[in-house]
């Protein structure tokens, strides 16, 4: 089975922390993120083999119960998604910049995976909920044609889409602020 990720977003911080503990004990998964997000919610993201992620997500959904506000599972994630989620990306060749914004964290994660699969770009970051009012947004870079294709693919038919932009030649200061 391929590499997968699962996410549970909860309306209770206490229940979120407890749910993350149950999830990592339920299966052989890596805890990619377990933290508060605005406005006062909690997000848990796990990664691993698809079967293990599904088992952890089943436990997370059961334990989270009425506090679960959103969830997702992506099987066969693009190899760039996990580093973009965990903030461990280093960009060697800065290029055009694409930004795709959503009202939902889950929508942003799904869009980032779709963008990376659609074109030869580098995901910079998937920003989730913190200090952005619970929204999610994706930043990516590459040649301008690839960035435009990735942004178009990522926003197409996606729920809770807000806005997007492609900056063909960002100033070095703006690019640096995204890293």
ZINORTA-V486157 format. One record per residue. N is the residue number from 1. PHI is phi in degrees with one decimal (NA if undefined). NEAR is the number of other C-alpha atoms within 10 Angstrom. Layout:
n = [N:N]
phi = [PHI:PHI]
near = [NEAR:NEAR]
//
This chain:
n = [1:2:3:4:5:6:7:8:9:10:11:12:13:14:15:16:17:18:19:20:21:22:23:24:25:26:27:28:29:30:31:32:33:34:35:36:37:38:39:40:41:42:43:44:45:46:47:48:49:50:51:52:53:54:55:56:57:58:59:60:61:62:63:64:65:66:67:68:69:70:71:72:73:74:75:76:77:78:79:80:81:82:83:84:85:86:87:88:89:90:91:92:93:94:95:96:97:98:99:100:101:102:103:104:105:106:107:108:109:110:111:112:113:114:115:116:117:118:119:120:121:122:123:124:125:126:127:128:129:130:131:132:133:134:135:136:137:138:139:140:141:142:143:144:145:146:147:148:149:150:151:152:153:154:155:156:157:158:159:160:161:162:163:164:165:166:167:168:169:170:171:172:173:174:175:176:177:178:179]
phi = [NA:-84.7:-73.5:-136.5:-130.4:-136.3:-134.0:-125.8:-111.7:-122.8:-87.9:-123.3:-68.2:-60.3:-67.5:-64.9:-64.0:-62.0:-62.6:-61.2:-64.6:-61.0:-64.3:-74.2:-82.6:-79.7:-160.3:-80.2:-124.6:-94.1:-84.0:-81.1:-159.6:-149.7:-161.2:-72.6:-138.2:-70.3:-94.3:74.7:-107.8:-135.9:-124.3:-123.8:-126.2:-121.7:-137.5:159.2:-64.4:-54.5:-61.9:-67.8:-63.8:-62.1:-65.5:-64.5:-67.1:-59.2:-65.8:-61.5:-66.3:-67.0:-70.3:-70.5:49.1:-65.7:-86.7:-71.8:-107.8:-164.1:-158.7:-161.3:-133.0:-122.6:-85.3:53.5:-67.7:-65.9:-60.0:-83.0:-65.7:-63.1:-59.3:-68.5:-73.1:-97.1:70.9:-115.3:-89.3:-118.5:-100.6:-84.0:-120.2:-65.7:-144.6:-61.3:-119.4:-116.9:-132.3:-129.6:-115.5:-137.2:-77.3:-124.9:-65.0:-59.4:-62.1:-65.8:-64.8:-61.3:-65.3:-62.1:-62.2:-63.8:-61.1:-66.3:-79.6:-85.7:-153.4:-82.2:-125.9:-116.7:-69.4:-90.3:-161.7:-112.9:-91.9:-125.3:68.3:-80.2:63.0:-133.2:64.7:86.3:-75.7:-132.8:-145.3:-118.3:-118.2:-149.3:-143.4:159.9:-71.2:-58.5:-64.2:-66.4:-63.6:-61.4:-65.2:-64.6:-64.0:-60.6:-66.4:-70.2:-92.2:-62.3:68.4:-82.4:-66.3:61.6:-67.5:-107.9:-163.5:-151.4:-151.0:-126.5:-108.6:-60.9:-134.5:-67.8:-64.6:-55.9:-65.7:-65.7:-58.9:-60.8:-67.8:-87.4:-88.0]
near = [10:10:18:23:27:27:26:26:27:27:20:19:18:12:18:26:18:14:28:27:16:18:29:21:12:18:18:17:24:16:17:18:16:19:16:22:22:15:14:14:22:28:28:24:26:26:26:22:18:21:17:24:29:24:17:27:29:15:20:27:20:14:19:23:13:11:18:22:15:16:19:17:20:18:19:14:21:16:13:19:24:24:16:23:21:14:13:13:17:12:14:7:10:16:21:22:27:26:19:25:23:24:19:19:27:23:24:27:28:19:28:32:24:21:29:24:18:17:18:16:25:26:26:26:25:27:22:24:22:17:11:14:13:18:24:23:26:29:24:27:26:22:18:18:14:20:30:23:16:27:27:18:19:26:24:11:9:14:14:16:21:15:12:17:14:19:15:17:13:14:10:10:8:10:15:10:7:11:13]
//
